Amino acid sequence: MADRREERSDRTDRPEAADAVLDRGLPTLAEVLESPALTAGAPEVLVGGDALSTPVRWVHVSDSPGVARLLEGGELLLTTASAWPAEPADLRALVAQFVRAGLVGIVIELGAHYRYVPAVVVQAATAAGLALIALHREIKFVSVTEQVHRRIIDDQTAALRARDEVRTLFTSLALRGAPADYVVERLAHTLRAPVVLESLAHEVIVAELADATASVLDDWQERSRRFGDDGDDGRSIVAVEARGIRWATLVALAGPGHPAGRRAVLEQGATALALGRLADPDGDDWARLGRRRLMDALLGGRYGSAEEVVALLGAAGVDLGRAALFGLATDSATVAAVEAAASELGGRALCGTPRGSTERAAGWMPVLAALPASMTFAGAPADRFLARSRGDGPPARLSVGPRVEGATGEAAVPRLLDSLEQALDLAEVGDLPEGEVHWVVRHPLVRFVSALRGDHRLLEHGENLLAPVLAAPVARRRDLLAALSAVVAHPGNRTAAAAAAHVSRSVFYQRLDLAERVLGVDLDDGEVLAALHLALVVHRAHRSPGSADGR
C-alpha cells in the first residue's frame, strides 16, 4: 500500500487567483471530512475543536517526513505515515515542522504502517491545536483530492466571477456619478444586509436597512465609536478615502455571506463613493445629503413606523426627548446658513429639499429645528435665526410651526410632522411679508383652510366669490388681488393697507372702488371682508406656483 502513494510525495500545484488566493468560500476541514471519498474511510477525529473550522486551501498526499518543506500553508495532508520516524522525539519534531509550515490537519490511514496513531503524535497535535484524523478503512487518496480540489476550484472560480460582477457594478456607478445614497442602496441590496454610511463624527449620513428594523440604529453614535475594526458580530467596516483624505466610513452589519467576500464588496462601494467625491469635490456635503434625504422621507411618508422615525432622527443627532422641536419653512436661505443659525442657538437643524417656487427663490425649504428645551424661541432668538439664515442674500421669510416638547419617542413623531406641515402650509398659503418671522399659531384662518384644503365646498366658495376678479385681464387681476389682500389684512386701517399694497392712498382707493364694482360687494361690511379673506386664502392655497396672480 505504501508503494501506491510513494509517487505522490512531490509538490502539488495549487490554483492562484489573479490578485491573491481567495480564502473566502473555501471549504472548512469539517466540510472536507464530510466528502464521500473521506467518509468511506470511517474517519475518527482525534484532535478537532476549533481546528475543524479552518479553511482548506489544498490537499497534499505524501508519506515523506520531509514534506513540510513543500507546503505553503493551508493544506490538508493525507498520509499512511509509512516513512515517518519511529523515535518519539523525532515524531514531535515532525509535528512541529507541520505546524510551522501552516498545515491545517493530518489524515492518517491506519493499517499500512500504524495500527493506531502513536500517543506522542496525538499529544503533540493537541498541544499545537493541529487537527488529527485517523482513517480506519483503506480509501483511494486520489478520489479525495479530486473531490476536494474540484470544490475548491469551483468555489474560487465562483468567487472570482462574483468579484468581477461587483467590480463592474460599482465601477459603473462611479463612472455615471451615482449619488451616495444610491451607492449605499446597491451595497445593501448586494450584501442583503443593513449598510450605513456615517460621517467622521459617527453621524448617520445614509442608512439602507434591507429587511432589518430601525432598532439597529438605536444609540448609533455611541455604539459606532466603540466598533473599531471588523467585529465578531458580523459587521464589516471600510473607510471611504482617497489621496490621504477620509470623508466617511461604510459599515455593513451582520448578514449572509457573499461569494466575493463581504469586505471586498464593501471596499468596491467605498471606492465608488471616493471616486465620486474626487470628481465633484464641491458637491453636496454627504452629511447634509443624508439629513435632506431623511427630511424628504419624513414629509413624503416614506417610513415604516414612528419607532423607525425616532431611530433615524436619533442616528442623525436629534434626541426627541431632550429638545424643543419646531417645524420651520424658509426661503432665500442656504442650508449652510440655516444650520449655522441653529448652531448659534445651541441646537441643530435638518433641512429638506425646497418645494414649490417663488419669484424670489427656488422654493420653501422645510426645516426641523431642535433647540435647547429651556429656550424661548419667540422674540429675539427667532429674529436672530432669521437674520443668520438670510446671510448676505435677499430678505428671507420664516414660517414657524407649533412647538413640540414634553413628548418622547413615538408620541412626538405625529406632532413633529404636523408642526412641519403647518409651517409649510403657512408659507405656501399665507401672503407673508419679507424679512419677518411668521407664527402658525397667529394665523388661525390659514390653519383652518389648510386642514380643509381638499373640501370641494371650500374651493367652490373661493372660486365663486372671486370669479369676476379672476376673469379680469392679468394686470388688472394682479392689482385687484393685491388690493383685496391688503384690505383684509388691515381691516379698518386703509392707510396701512395702502402701504402693504405698495401704492399711494389715492391709487389704493381707486382699486378698492373697482373691486367693489366688479364683485358687487361693500368692502366696509365685516361679513363681506371675512368671506373675502377666506376666499383669498383658499385661492392662494390652490394657485399654481408662478401663476400670473401669484406674488
DRENNU-420765 format. One line per 3 residues: for each residue x, y, z of C-alpha. Coordinates in steps of 0.02 Angstrom, whole numbers. Layout:
<kepas>
X:Y:Z; ... $
</kepas>
This chain:
<kepas>
0:0:0; 147:115:34; 206:98:-146 $
45:164:-220; 72:329:-128; 258:350:-134 $
250:435:-303; 139:573:-228; 273:644:-115 $
313:788:-235; 238:963:-234; 57:979:-290 $
20:1138:-390; -118:1248:-324; -229:1373:-416 $
-192:1556:-382; -316:1698:-404; -268:1845:-514 $
-245:1960:-364; -223:1839:-218; -285:1671:-160 $
-468:1687:-113; -480:1612:59; -664:1663:65 $
-781:1522:16; -651:1385:41; -718:1226:123 $
-678:1204:305; -591:1049:370; -756:990:445 $
-838:1005:273; -696:911:190; -718:768:314 $
-898:752:254; -846:720:73; -896:544:15 $
-717:492:-25; -663:525:155; -817:461:244 $
-785:294:158; -629:278:265; -726:288:430 $
-635:442:493; -607:466:679; -565:641:740 $
-427:626:869; -392:813:882; -526:933:823 $
-612:1080:908; -583:1249:829; -459:1173:707 $
-603:1093:611; -667:1265:560; -504:1309:472 $
-519:1333:282; -430:1203:174; -337:1279:28 $
-274:1115:-47; -248:930:-12; -71:858:-15 $
-30:673:-18; 138:615:48; 218:488:165 $
386:578:165; 445:652:330; 521:796:230 $
358:851:153; 348:1006:264; 469:1099:151 $
346:1076:6; 198:1152:97; 141:1332:79 $
9:1339:216; -174:1293:221; -152:1114:159 $
-229:954:224; -104:810:224; -158:634:177 $
-33:501:228; -4:321:283; 148:383:383 $
245:234:315; 408:332:306; 389:428:468 $
523:408:601; 499:288:745; 576:387:889 $
453:490:993; 567:643:991; 577:636:801 $
388:621:788; 365:775:898; 489:869:789 $
395:813:633; 228:878:700; 314:1042:746 $
377:1057:566; 200:1030:502; 134:1167:617 $
269:1290:561; 228:1252:379; 47:1302:409 $
-32:1131:389; -217:1134:438; -233:949:477 $
-165:773:457; -265:623:399; -175:458:438 $
-238:297:359; -214:154:481; -165:-21:432 $
-20:2:311; 104:64:443; 12:106:603 $
-122:2:687; -159:157:790; -92:334:793 $
55:349:914; 10:438:1075; 157:558:1054 $
83:617:888; -88:643:968; -10:738:1113 $
95:849:1000; -54:887:886; -164:926:1037 $
-35:1045:1109; -18:1135:943; -204:1139:901 $
-172:1042:741; -318:936:679; -280:749:677 $
-393:620:597; -372:431:585; -448:327:445 $
-498:150:493; -528:89:316; -422:98:160 $
-477:228:31; -414:299:-133; -324:459:-91 $
-341:515:-271; -530:515:-251; -513:630:-101 $
-401:752:-194; -515:753:-345; -671:790:-244 $
-594:921:-131; -493:1006:-269; -645:1014:-382 $
-744:1102:-245; -601:1222:-207; -578:1268:-389 $
-766:1286:-417; -785:1395:-262; -637:1505:-310 $
-700:1521:-488; -870:1574:-421; -785:1696:-303 $
-683:1773:-444; -837:1787:-553; -932:1870:-410 $
-789:1991:-379; -788:2039:-563; -975:2068:-561 $
-963:2176:-405; -816:2273:-476; -910:2304:-638 $
-1066:2361:-545; -982:2488:-432; -861:2549:-567 $
-1013:2585:-675; -1095:2679:-531; -938:2782:-506 $
-923:2824:-691; -1105:2876:-700; -1085:2988:-549 $
-1216:2895:-448; -1261:2987:-287; -1201:2921:-121 $
-1372:2864:-63; -1394:2755:-219; -1222:2677:-198 $
-1266:2631:-18; -1433:2562:-77; -1345:2449:-203 $
-1223:2392:-69; -1365:2342:47; -1452:2252:-96 $
-1292:2159:-145; -1247:2108:33; -1429:2079:86 $
-1387:2166:249; -1403:2340:326; -1270:2461:265 $
-1234:2630:346; -1131:2774:277; -1078:2877:427 $
-981:3039:446; -817:3053:538; -920:3110:688 $
-1016:2944:676; -1175:3032:620; -1280:2927:501 $
-1274:3002:326; -1368:2865:235; -1439:2704:305 $
-1511:2564:200; -1585:2439:322; -1628:2297:200 $
-1751:2189:295; -1692:2243:467; -1789:2355:586 $
-1737:2532:630; -1683:2470:802; -1512:2430:726 $
-1483:2619:729; -1525:2640:913; -1389:2740:1002 $
-1290:2729:841; -1160:2863:875; -1108:2791:1043 $
-1102:2612:980; -1012:2661:821; -872:2745:919 $
-839:2577:1000; -842:2475:841; -660:2484:790 $
-617:2357:655; -723:2215:587; -813:2133:731 $
-861:1959:788; -1043:2012:773; -1031:2000:583 $
-1006:2184:541; -878:2245:414; -805:2420:417 $
-715:2509:273; -655:2689:263; -707:2799:117 $
-546:2888:74; -428:2937:-66; -269:3041:-84 $
-248:3045:103; -421:3119:133; -550:3022:230 $
-730:3077:206; -835:2944:289; -850:2762:343 $
-953:2620:273; -1023:2494:397; -1108:2333:341 $
-1200:2248:483; -1219:2060:502; -1290:1968:353 $
-1267:1815:242; -1101:1779:161; -1061:1837:-15 $
-959:1737:-144; -843:1885:-170; -824:1915:16 $
-924:2043:114; -774:2155:144; -723:2150:-39 $
-898:2208:-89; -893:2348:40; -722:2402:-23 $
-789:2417:-201; -932:2526:-137; -808:2634:-40 $
-704:2655:-197; -856:2712:-296; -900:2838:-161 $
-721:2903:-152; -712:2925:-341; -875:3021:-334 $
-803:3142:-206; -643:3165:-305; -743:3201:-463 $
-856:3328:-376; -763:3399:-226; -882:3548:-220 $
-1039:3443:-223; -1164:3420:-83; -1088:3378:84 $
-1134:3198:123; -1195:3237:297; -1315:3366:227 $
-1368:3245:92; -1415:3119:225; -1514:3245:326 $
-1605:3306:171; -1646:3128:122; -1714:3095:296 $
-1822:3252:294; -1890:3212:122; -1934:3036:179 $
-2025:3101:333; -2127:3230:237; -2163:3105:100 $
-2223:2973:222; -2085:2853:168; -2056:2768:335 $
-2122:2611:414; -2169:2666:590; -2148:2803:719 $
-2017:2694:802; -1916:2698:641; -1928:2889:635 $
-1864:2901:814; -1715:2789:771; -1673:2883:611 $
-1683:3053:695; -1579:2989:840; -1447:2925:720 $
-1446:3099:640; -1412:3177:810; -1589:3234:856 $
-1647:3173:1026; -1835:3195:1028; -1845:3186:1216 $
-1716:3319:1258; -1754:3464:1141; -1886:3590:1094 $
-1933:3548:915; -2003:3665:783; -2059:3635:606 $
-1997:3781:501; -2007:3839:321; -1894:3972:248 $
-1846:4043:80; -1695:4139:16; -1584:4044:136 $
-1447:3915:109; -1434:3752:202; -1266:3803:274 $
-1337:3967:339; -1487:3882:420; -1377:3752:504 $
-1260:3888:566; -1408:3987:635; -1470:3836:733 $
-1295:3801:797; -1277:3979:862; -1434:3950:966 $
-1360:3790:1037; -1463:3672:930; -1460:3592:760 $
-1564:3596:601; -1610:3464:472; -1653:3539:303 $
-1759:3457:169; -1774:3489:-17; -1858:3656:-57 $
-2030:3632:-132; -2135:3746:-239; -2054:3900:-311 $
-2073:4088:-300; -2011:4236:-400; -1882:4264:-263 $
-1814:4091:-228; -1811:3909:-276; -1949:3871:-152 $
-1990:3847:30; -1863:3739:120; -1933:3630:261 $
-1826:3633:417; -1832:3532:577; -1754:3637:715 $
-1703:3551:876; -1663:3687:1004; -1622:3684:1190 $
-1780:3641:1288; -1753:3791:1402; -1754:3914:1257 $
-1900:4026:1214; -1888:4037:1025; -2011:4180:1006 $
-1940:4355:1001; -1754:4387:990; -1699:4205:960 $
-1815:4188:811; -1760:4357:742; -1576:4306:760 $
-1614:4141:674; -1696:4231:528; -1556:4358:513 $
-1421:4224:517; -1515:4115:393; -1526:4260:272 $
-1339:4291:268; -1294:4414:130; -1442:4365:21 $
-1612:4448:-4; -1730:4465:144; -1787:4293:199 $
-1954:4239:270; -1977:4115:409; -2134:4016:448 $
-2135:3932:619; -2246:3785:664; -2308:3741:839 $
-2178:3700:971; -2161:3514:1011; -2094:3462:1180 $
-2138:3352:1326; -2175:3206:1211; -2041:3074:1198 $
-2011:2938:1073; -2152:2883:962; -2278:3005:1040 $
-2178:3153:974; -2174:3096:793; -2351:3142:736 $
-2340:3310:825; -2173:3346:745; -2233:3304:570 $
-2389:3410:600; -2279:3558:650; -2179:3539:489 $
-2334:3527:380; -2415:3677:463; -2259:3782:439 $
-2256:3737:255; -2442:3769:237; -2425:3942:311 $
-2276:3979:198; -2363:3920:41; -2538:3984:79 $
-2508:4139:181; -2461:4304:97; -2306:4330:204 $
-2208:4494:202; -2020:4482:176; -1892:4487:315 $
-2010:4433:453; -2047:4284:564; -2223:4216:547 $
-2301:4101:675; -2431:3971:629; -2524:3999:793 $
-2553:4180:742; -2638:4132:578; -2789:4029:629 $
-2879:4057:462; -2733:3985:364; -2731:3835:481 $
-2917:3812:453; -2901:3817:263; -2750:3702:265 $
-2845:3574:367; -2992:3579:244; -2893:3608:85 $
-2970:3459:-2; -3150:3504:38; -3239:3547:-126 $
-3360:3665:-38; -3216:3773:22; -3142:3779:-153 $
-3311:3818:-229; -3334:3964:-108; -3167:4040:-157 $
-3192:4018:-344; -3370:4085:-344; -3335:4239:-239 $
-3177:4288:-335; -3235:4235:-508; -3262:4413:-577 $
-3086:4463:-521; -3005:4305:-585; -3087:4332:-755 $
-3008:4505:-773; -2853:4535:-882; -2689:4482:-800 $
-2627:4656:-748; -2796:4708:-677; -2817:4540:-590 $
-2649:4560:-503; -2690:4738:-444; -2862:4690:-379 $
-2800:4535:-286; -2660:4638:-207; -2784:4771:-150 $
-2906:4642:-80; -2767:4551:12; -2708:4714:90 $
-2881:4769:146; -2924:4603:230; -2753:4601:314 $
-2781:4777:384; -2969:4797:408; -3018:4970:465 $
-2847:5044:425; -2841:5094:242; -2677:5188:264 $
-2588:5030:324; -2675:4931:188; -2612:5050:53 $
-2436:5037:121; -2449:4847:119; -2504:4855:-63 $
-2356:4969:-103; -2463:5103:-185; -2522:5277:-139 $
-2685:5301:-44; -2770:5378:-196; -2723:5232:-309 $
-2772:5110:-173; -2945:5189:-155; -2969:5182:-343 $
-2931:4996:-342; -3049:4965:-197; -3189:5056:-290 $
-3155:4950:-443; -3154:4791:-337; -3322:4836:-261 $
-3399:4865:-433; -3326:4705:-506; -3378:4598:-358 $
-3539:4688:-318; -3499:4698:-131; -3471:4829:5 $
-3292:4816:72; -3343:4907:231; -3453:4759:278 $
-3367:4649:406; -3454:4491:346; -3400:4526:167 $
-3221:4554:223; -3224:4389:319; -3291:4296:168 $
-3163:4379:54; -3021:4339:174; -3070:4155:172 $
-3087:4155:-18; -2916:4235:-41; -2832:4108:75 $
-2917:3965:-19; -2862:4039:-186; -2681:4053:-129 $
-2686:3875:-65; -2735:3810:-237; -2646:3926:-356 $
-2502:3860:-460; -2326:3921:-417; -2276:4062:-533 $
-2455:4096:-590; -2497:4268:-654; -2583:4319:-493 $
-2452:4244:-379; -2328:4351:-288 $
</kepas>
